[in-house]
Structure formats: structure tokens, C-alpha cells
Amino acid sequence: MIKIYGFPYTRSTRATWALEEAGAEYEFIPVNLAKGHQNQPEFLKVNPSGKVPALVDNDFVLTESAAICTYIGERFPASGLVPSGINDRAHYYQWCFFAMSELETPLWTMTKHTKILPKERRIPAVADSCIWEFQRAATVLAKHLDDREFVVGDQFTAADILLGATLNWALKAEIQLMSTVLETYADRMADRPALLRAREREAKAAAG
Ligand SMILES: N[C@@H](CCC(=O)N[C@@H](CS)C(=O)NCC(=O)O)C(=O)O
């Protein structure tokens, strides 16, 4: 059975969301980031970078949330999480890379410069520029979603998971999406029953 190492309200929810969308069985193994368990030797054997999510499928180990969501889509093809036609699949990769580089990178750098880095390393101007960069990229996505329900073709894919998760992270950080289309899309993604199930499953497992 597939195992996901993760922690509630982190990128591991992308992996459990994908598994819930696929209707797959899985085991969720909490790695308590608040207590530093990501740096314990037992977990470092799974992911030497000490980050979640990590997926283990028998002897196969995979890290990086975008790669994990794509693996889940390919492992459970009936889920449609990864489109099968060559052009749709190419567009799927396009939007996954867009989510991780154009959208998530400025958001993550902004977060580091407001909350994560040691105080003396935080640069408020960098955080401001990152919000500007994020909003500029969000405009591109908003334009694309103007007449679409999902980002690729007419079906929900794992690219929607990566984009939806990133937009909701931005909203939680009180960054304006500057577009009703994007706000509606983010809400639609946040309301997916599979995401709600994934969150509940992670919270229950973490609570012990
Ligand atoms: N690029 C990685 C980032 C993974 C990552 O940074 N995970 C965070 C939680 S959202 C983590 O485990 N942080 C623990 C730490 O850095 O100590 C992915 O998308 O999976």
C-alpha cells in the first residue's frame, strides 16, 4: 500500500488530496514538523532533505509534491489526474511547472522573508517584490481560466491540485488574487470533497 509521510497544513496535503481524488488506499504517516521529527534519522532515511511529502510505494520512494501528484495520476490512470493525450499531457506539465516555479516560488520566498528565516536575514523589500511577482503570474493564470473550469482540457487534473493549493496558500497569507475568476477557481478547488477528506485524514493521524 502507498504510504505518505506528511503533516497537516503542509505540501503533503497535495499528495493525500491526489490519492483521495483517485480513490486510492493509502497510509498517512505523520512527521511532526513542529517537533522537528523531519530531522530524525528514521525519516531522513526516507527523504534525506528532511521535507514532506514523501511517498513510499513498496520499494519505490519519491519526493517533491508535483512529482508525487503526477506519479499518483499515472499509477491510477482511471483517475484522469494526468491526461492521456500527448497535447493535453504537455499542457498538464506546462501548468505544473508554472505552479511550482512562477506561482509557488515567489510565495515561498515571501513566506521565508516574513516568517521562516532568522529575523536578521529577513528583507521586507524582498517580501514585497515577491508579492508583486506572484500577482503578476496570477494574472496570467486568471486570463487562462477566464472561460475554463479546469486548467487543462475540461477535466480536473493534478495541475489543479498544485494551482489550487498554491492559490489557497496565498489567500491564507492575505495576498489578493486580484481577479474574481481566480478567487472563484480557488474556492472551487478548496471545496473539493477529496481535499476535505485528505485534510481530515491528516489531522486525525497527526492527533494520534
Ligand atoms: N519542493 C518541495 C518542498 C517540500 C517542503 O518544503 N516541505 C515543507 C512542508 S510544506 C517541509 O517539510 N519543511 C520542513 C523543513 O524544511 O524542515 C515539495 O514541493 O514537495
The ligand as a Gaussian input file, in Angstrom:
#p B3LYP/6-31G(d) Opt

LIG

0 1
 N        9.601000      21.375000      -3.139000
 C        9.148000      20.520000      -2.085000
 C        9.071000      21.338000      -0.812000
 C        8.773000      20.487000       0.400000
 C        8.766000      21.323000       1.674000
 O        9.421000      22.372000       1.791000
 N        8.007000      20.833000       2.663000
 C        7.915000      21.526000       3.919000
 C        6.478000      21.451000       4.428000
 S        5.379000      22.292000       3.357000
 C        8.792000      20.812000       4.941000
 O        8.782000      19.612000       5.031000
 N        9.547000      21.565000       5.740000
 C       10.308000      21.025000       6.800000
 C       11.652000      21.663000       6.938000
 O       12.078000      22.378000       5.998000
 O       12.288000      21.438000       7.974000
 C        7.788000      19.903000      -2.461000
 O        7.037000      20.533000      -3.221000
 O        7.493000      18.785000      -2.018000

